[in-house]
Amino acid sequence: MFDLHRLLRYFLYRWQNAALSAVKQKFYRIKNSSFFTT
């Protein structure tokens, strides 16, 4: 049986993880650069 809800939830979880890691990488790159001088 093809479970559409499970597949959709799996793809949503994967996309959420990818977006979260991308935002973290961008934040760390900005934080490590000399843009913020604290």
N, C-alpha and C positions, 0 to 999 in steps of 0.2 A: 504494500500500500504506500502510495506517495504522500508523505506528510508535508503539506504545504506550510502549515503553521510552524513546524519545527525548523524547516529550511529557512523560512523568513526570519525567525528569531535568531537562528545561527548567523545568517548574513548580517542582521542588524547588530549582533554582538561583535562580529568581526569588524564591521565598519566603525562601531563605537570605539573599539580598542585602537584601531588605526588612527582615528581622529584624535583620540586622547594622547597617543604617543607623539603624533605630529605637533600638537599644541605644546606638549612638554618639551620637545626638542627645540621648538621656536623660542619658548620662554627661557630655556637654559642658554640658548645661543645669545639672546638679548642680555641675559643676566651676566654671562661671562664676557661679553664685549665691553668696550670702554664707554658705552652709551650711558649706563648708570654708574655714576661715580659717587658711591656712598662712603 
